[in-house]
Amino acid sequence: MAESIDSPPGGVERRGSGGWDSVLAGEAHEVSPGNEWRSELWRVAVTQFNRAADLLDLNPDARARLLEPRRAIVANFPIRRDSGEIESFTGYRVQHTSALGPTKGGVRYAPGVSLGECAALALWMSLKCALLGLPFGGAKGGVRCDPNRLSAAEMERITRRFASELVPVIGPDQDIPAPDMATGEREMSWFMDTYSQHVGHPTPGIVTGKPLVLGGTEGRKAATGLGATICAEAMMDRLGIGVPSARIAIQGFGNVGGTIAKEMFDRGARVVAICDVTGGIVNPDGIDVDAALGWIAENRFLRGFPGGTATSAGGMLETPCEVLVPAALECQITAENAGRIDCRLLVEAANGPTTPEADAILAARGIPIVPDLLANAGGVTVSYFEWAQDQQRYSWDANEVGSRLRGHLEAAIERIALAAERYGVGWREAGQAVAIARVAEAARLRSVYP
Ligand code: NAD
């Protein structure tokens, strides 16, 4: 999650001599458009956006409006550690655009969370919702912390305090958080309870990804991984790669990566490499995914799992396979390692795992990509179903959720494939073009207030 402020998007430079001395001396500091969000991930997002916007010949006003998130909150707040010490944390929430509806997006807990990272992820959420035809704009948030070093009680205090800070800008018709890295049903329950205490009545629709008993939906936990599997199968079919004979390598063995591994394993594919934050396991004969999931349930991390040879989290990306699935962090496939990736298809279950420089190398090598916008959209699609059920106070059964998820994804795959053919580009640019056109049209029709 490296953050670079060396190369701001659009070549915009911060003026003034910088540093606290000049600030205290009252020197003028000019902040140019886009500077607030400067980060490596924002650079990736803006580069991708501009490539697709060029295809559409998008006018400069629409471009400028969509390249500045509508609103952002930075909250610095203290919590009491189990030791009794007070420690301050920083949390963010970026709401990209509400042109299509209330904003929607995950909350992550990770050491590299920043305003710029949340801005990039919020922009992608807007485009993902637009591609899938969901009535939401994009948002993203998180707290900068190392969740592996926090107790459950500390996680609860962070979640509740962060939720309190966000109360003025979130709501079931305003902005609806969801799980992301290191957050799940447990954190969503605390979040929902905190918001409900503030407003004085139970409000299940404030978050998605809740447990069933609190107004969650069937199928939400597995939705992102299942969606990625459905999208991978669709592209594998087009490339003539049979699932039962395919070797799959997956970086990340959490909610998303673990589900993809299990879905692929159950379909007869050979999962030849997996990894988590403690490192990777490679086994050309195939890893017993059930055993690996059992190991994680008992030991929390993959380290020590005896089902293969140990390797590094970065090294496992170069495992020979038919399908490589980054399902952990952003910016994992770069100009440095893209030439050594040894797969026939890349399926981006994580958000932003491939840099634009790596995109160019993979394109030249003829390796197609199922982009994150589509590959991990199963999560927000079932989140939409959860929100719709909460609004209606009426629950759907698992079959209904499953068949509607498949229907939404198949329609989006069709839209992407058609646009790819029309513009003669890969699925990333095609998906972004479809999505940008939709958001820009909504913004145009709503015009400018006041
Ligand atoms: P998670 O916290 O459940 O799992 C993350 C996995 O990545 C864990 O196995 C963790 O050990 C591993 N990991 C963390 N740091 C790593 C490192 N430095 N090297 C290798 N592995 C590392 O998170 P998740 O919900 O599975 O999310 C994974 C990705 O999917 C993220 O990019 C997230 O934004 C994206 N995503 C998640 C959802 C969802 O519904 N949870 C929806 C859309 C997109």
Residues whose N, C-alpha, C, O or C-beta is under 5 A from the ligand:
A	BS01	NAD	P179 D180 M181 A182 T224 G252 F253 G254 N255 V256 G257 C275 D276 V277 A313 A327 A328 L329 A349 A350 N351 N376 G379
